[in-house]
Amino acid sequence: MVFYANTTQEITEQEARHYEEGRRIAAAGMVLLENNGVLPLRPATEIALYGAGARHTIHGGLGAASVQARFVVTVEQGLEDAGYTVTTKNYLDKFDAREKAASDSYYGKLKEIQPPILAVVTMYANPYFMPDMAVEEEDIPSNRQVAVYVVARNSGEGADRKPVRGDYYLSESEEEDLSTLARHFQDIVVVLNVGAAMDTSFVREIPHISAVLVMNQPGNLAGYAVADVLSGKVNPEGKLASTWAKRLEDYPSSVDFLLPEKKRDDTDYTDGLYVGYRYFDSFRVEPAYPFGFGLSYTQFSIDAAATKVECRGHLLNFMVPVTNTGALPGREVVQLYVSAPQGKMPKVYQELKGFGKTGLLQPGESTVVTVQLELTSLACYDPEQAAWVLEPGRYVFRVGNSSRSTHVAAVWNLGREVKTAQCKRLFTRGDRVREMEEPVFSTDFYPGESQEINGAQAIVVDLEKIPCVTYSYQVEKLVYETKERGIIPFGDVVSGKRSLEEFIGQLSIREMATLCVGSDAERAPSKQENRADTAFVMESTPGASTGTTSRLAEKYGVPKVTTADGGGGLRVAPVFEVDPTGKVLTDGVASIVGMEKVLELSGRGDTTKYYQYTTSLPIPTMIAQTWDTHLMRLAGRVIGEEMEWLHLGIWLAPSMNLHRNPLCGRNFEYYSEDPFVTGTASAWVTRGVQAKPGYSVTIKHLACNNQEDNRNTISANVRERTLRELYLKGYEIAIRQAQPHCIMTSYNLINGTHTANLTELLTDAVRCEFGFRGMIMTDWGTTGRRREGEETKYRPSSAPGCIRAGNDLVMPGSPEDVEAIRAAAEKGDLSLGELQWCVRHILERIAHSHWFANDCKNK
Ligand code: BGC
């Protein structure tokens, strides 16, 4: 039995480097929402520090994406180590006692639940919330330079956030605290230690709130990164990747999210394309903080009028002059939005089509940021023609540093319709959904807009240079048969001696059915042998998988590939125990944050302990908020290096669902409300991970897993155009740009069919149109039986249905799934070609996995 984890607890050089890299990303991903000049804090200031997140700083979200941190630098520690004096130690000690009591009681109850996986389910449904504790007069120090109040919120998989006080809104106690502080302090700095947007009306209602910083959940060195920003060591440069509304009801999707009992079976996406800024800008609803917004300690000017545009074939380069007009060095993000003409298809006011970031600009320094776009990216989808088209009319290009602060840089007058892609109609069952309609405004969006448009430079494009593709949906599912005695070992495929087709041709239906179903050693580490045929295993004690026998391994030499979850990092059990016989004693769910307070080590003296602390990086939303593609790739590189250390072949991330509504419990794990930002971030993270040969990412959850309540049973009913332009767009961008090796489907249904069984999504869209060449797997247990009380109109997805739709691997699946696939194949309900097609994708992945990455000759 081989284990790759360490047998000592020392922090390795790589680990220490990764912490510092995480800190860099974290500081760049924080967003400054308000500042009257109190920030950056003067050196050696005395700080009255309050709020749950001050000493109990949350480093990341909950659930599958959670990462067990070896340690977390709290806000208190970060400020002290940066040379500040915290004057409210008594208050923080009192809060500690209160928090300990609450947490002991919460986790004490969980400990009683057996088996541990049920404790996880209970925890998912009711995540732990820190208690309130009022700031009393005695907690106010005599020296009142500045108060820093850290609001903390957490959420995760399995439950949405609630539109109540203490969750989306400040609790009564937090609100009173801020009012108390406002009576004593001239300046209050509010720090939001949150996973996603929350209500900020208190900022406008309570006096003396001088600054607001979204620190989010920034990973291990949380406190250092926040101190870097508050002290000015790092000038804030993050920009929101989603709109923060003034009122929760302002998001059109809140109609669904605010239903007391969310509709169980169906939810119609009546908001259509009007998600996030697409809604707020088109309907002219003023947000609290717009998409793309974030303050700096310096100022910048972005000169839209002086922007030069160069057209090269179907590419446009916008060269945008930026100057640091303030007094401190800093970085600025240039965002490029395009307003397409209102034609046959209604258009949102504007869409982000590109961005770029300056280096560190000194006061007075100027630079030119080049933002590139492809003209085809301006096309919209016309269901009548089943085609992407550039509708004739005027395209307005706008540059700025948020969706609400742009100026016109150029216009393009297109005289005729140009088709950029001929598709076929998909998702027609969404046609019955009625989407909201955009109002027509006859006035400018902002003063002077018309003049800017009329005076703008016109771009000249040679229309012949705009390419048009015609997709083919012909998928040949060939049948391979190898009639020879003896076994062709997988090693011969890897070395190029024999073809993959020959290898597949020798497998029996039973063997193929077992190959198409994975296993979940994580949930039952001692029962790994029960599912001996599998090649894919979910495991949080990596290394053990190489020791488990598998018939496929013994007979053909097909090794197992281990998968691990995560969001901002890798989710593995940081410590695990192995007995003298080589059996892993630690339950795999020990990897899930929270379970470290529930599960204990065996206490036996004869076990070996292994340590595998992975880095808790900033949550993915923060990675997007950096708007820095280098840092996105860096995050991926950190993860790739840790995968290599632990021989983890497949990372079950990045997650790419959109922030349709701030209440979605998993928003922290998703990048943005915008598919361009989502696709770009995901592509760069993918490049970072996959730069390590043989290591793979899994983009997920394809698609529309935009709510957690009822996630297994809800059908997201969406029109084709909205699916293509919004919910699938990010996947398309990531696939075209970075070819992620794996995809995971979602739990939910789309227009009445489980995504795991949806051929038009998995084969027609993803493979035939987007060009995906990797392996597709289901989310965990989509084929499973419904739990009690979960019976709904929709049945679980079917395992043979997965294979038929082109979903190669059922994860983790069950013996019943193997049986169902085998029976369907033998009866002819599933053709041999269909089964072999999936088997092929699986074996290709294994042949190119880290086990063989450097010597696989079979392309
Ligand atoms: C989550 C996935 C995760 C899987 C494996 C599911 O519950 O939705 O994101 O990858 O579990 O842990």
Residues whose N, C-alpha, C, O or C-beta is under 5 A from the ligand:
A	BS01	BGC	A64 D565 L652 D779 W780
